[in-house]
């Protein structure tokens, strides 16, 4: 049996060529998702349900953020400027997740990975989920091709 992991990230924006300042994402933590749009990769409703669980456990009213399913094969979805954050669910070696992160890096800037601080509480309340930490440097090796 394979474990699936949740990866939530927000693009920081592309650096302005005339500025030496590194852009900062407007979404710094899960609480910041209230009032923002989240692209949920995959068409299964289970991923949106899981996002609602994460938001609620993190103190965010699930209805305060808008969710949009993203077809995993549509690379233009990752460039959508109307989305403020993205969520993928899959194994750590998921090509879909790594491709989505690389595409957002290419078109929207470096990702800010959002920690799910409530993961232990979610695992206690919903036994089908487990809490496990992804090593911080795991996704640092993802760089856009070309």
PEGITA-V807377 format. One record per backbone hydrogen bond with DSSP energy under -1.0 kcal/mol. CO is the residue of the C=O (numbers start at 0). NH is the residue of the N-H. If there is no record, write none. Layout:
co: [CO;CO]
nh: [NH;NH]
This chain:
co: [4;6;7;8;9;15;28;29;30;32;35;36;36;37;38;39;43;44;45;46;47;48;49;50;51;52;53;54;55;60;63;65;67;69;70;72;73;76;79;84;85;86;87;89;90;93;94;95;96;97;98;99;100;101;102;103;104;107;109;111;114;115;117;118;119;120;121;125;134;138]
nh: [89;87;113;85;111;18;31;32;33;35;65;83;84;67;86;69;46;48;49;50;51;52;53;54;55;56;57;59;58;63;34;37;39;41;73;74;76;79;82;38;8;40;6;4;93;97;98;99;100;101;102;103;104;105;106;107;108;12;11;9;116;118;121;122;123;124;125;128;137;141]
